[in-house]
Amino acid sequence: MFFFGPVGPTELVLIVLIVVIIFGARRLPELGKSLGEGIKNFKKSITSKDKESEPQDESEPPSKEQ
């Protein structure tokens, strides 16, 4: 029963214990929140770049700045 490829339940428990020991139980919610915000901002920046790369309406010529 492999949920995460070759990583089994024993390895997952070991990883969680190491993370709790390194960061402490009090900081884990902060880390989760900041990680979630980082992922949210990353997705937002990717989707905004996709919208920018779409072809623009050609009825208006691009302005030339000097």
Contacts in CASP RR format, 6 or more apart in sequence:
PFRMAT RR
TARGET T0000
AUTHOR 0000-0000-0000
METHOD contacts of the structure
MODEL  1
MFFFGPVGPTELVLIVLIVVIIFGARRLPELGKSLGEGIKNFKKSITSKD
KESEPQDESEPPSKEQ
2 8 0 8 1.000
4 12 0 8 1.000
19 28 0 8 1.000
20 28 0 8 1.000
23 31 0 8 1.000
END
